[in-house]
Amino acid sequence: MRTTLTLEEDVSVHLKEAVHDLKKPFKKVVNQALRLGLEQLKNPPKLKKYKLKTVKMGYDPNYNLDKSLQMAANMEDEEIIRKINLRK
């Protein structure tokens, strides 16, 4: 089957590189790339489940976790005081 296809610049560059690297005709490289791409569209590769390791960060009972904005403000105040004390 013959058809006209407009390729975007980046796709064209990748195809030309593949033709050069594989030393195969342009038509064969395009058909192979389309087959592989279409197969991946039909059957996408299964992704590994993402696991995040938890880390105990400690808990300061002086802070009410229900009021996180107050906690952040208190931490910021402590940091400002620490920086001021370093200048002395």
C-alpha positions as CSV (number, residue, x, y, z in Angstrom):
1,M,0.0,0.0,0.0
2,R,1.3,3.4,-0.9
3,T,0.5,6.5,1.2
4,T,1.9,9.9,1.8
5,L,3.0,10.6,5.4
6,T,4.2,13.9,6.9
7,L,6.8,13.3,9.6
8,E,7.7,15.7,12.3
9,E,11.3,16.9,12.3
10,D,12.4,14.8,15.4
11,V,10.8,11.6,14.0
12,S,12.5,12.2,10.7
13,V,15.9,12.6,12.4
14,H,15.4,9.4,14.4
15,L,14.4,7.5,11.3
16,K,17.4,8.7,9.3
17,E,19.7,7.8,12.2
18,A,18.2,4.3,12.4
19,V,18.6,3.9,8.6
20,H,22.2,4.8,8.9
21,D,22.9,2.6,12.0
22,L,21.0,-0.4,10.8
23,K,22.1,-0.1,7.2
24,K,18.6,-1.0,6.0
25,P,16.3,0.8,3.5
26,F,14.2,3.6,4.8
27,K,11.0,1.7,3.9
28,K,12.0,-1.3,6.1
29,V,13.0,0.9,9.0
30,V,9.7,2.8,8.9
31,N,7.7,-0.4,8.8
32,Q,9.7,-2.0,11.6
33,A,9.3,1.1,13.8
34,L,5.6,1.3,13.1
35,R,5.1,-2.4,13.9
36,L,7.0,-2.1,17.2
37,G,5.2,1.1,18.1
38,L,1.8,-0.3,17.3
39,E,2.5,-3.4,19.3
40,Q,3.5,-1.3,22.3
41,L,0.3,0.7,22.0
42,K,-1.8,-2.5,22.0
43,N,0.2,-4.2,24.8
44,P,2.0,-1.6,26.9
45,P,4.8,-2.9,29.0
46,K,3.9,-3.7,32.6
47,L,5.4,-1.2,35.0
48,K,7.0,-2.2,38.2
49,K,5.2,-1.3,41.3
50,Y,6.7,1.8,43.0
51,K,7.6,1.2,46.6
52,L,8.7,4.0,48.9
53,K,10.7,3.1,52.0
54,T,9.4,5.0,55.0
55,V,11.7,6.7,57.4
56,K,10.9,7.5,61.0
57,M,11.5,11.3,61.4
58,G,10.6,11.6,65.0
59,Y,7.8,13.5,66.7
60,D,8.0,16.6,68.9
61,P,5.1,16.6,71.3
62,N,5.4,20.4,71.6
63,Y,3.7,20.8,68.2
64,N,0.1,20.1,67.6
65,L,0.0,18.2,64.2
66,D,-3.6,19.3,63.7
67,K,-2.3,22.8,63.2
68,S,0.4,22.3,60.7
69,L,0.6,26.0,59.7
70,Q,1.4,26.9,63.3
71,M,4.0,24.1,63.3
72,A,5.6,25.5,60.2
73,A,5.6,29.0,61.6
74,N,7.2,27.9,64.8
75,M,9.9,26.0,62.9
76,E,10.6,29.1,60.8
77,D,10.8,31.2,63.9
78,E,13.3,28.8,65.4
79,E,15.4,28.9,62.3
80,I,15.4,32.7,62.2
81,I,16.5,32.8,65.9
82,R,19.2,30.2,65.1
83,K,20.6,32.4,62.3
84,I,20.5,35.5,64.4
85,N,22.4,33.7,67.2
86,L,25.1,32.7,64.6
87,R,25.8,36.3,63.8
88,K,26.5,37.3,67.4
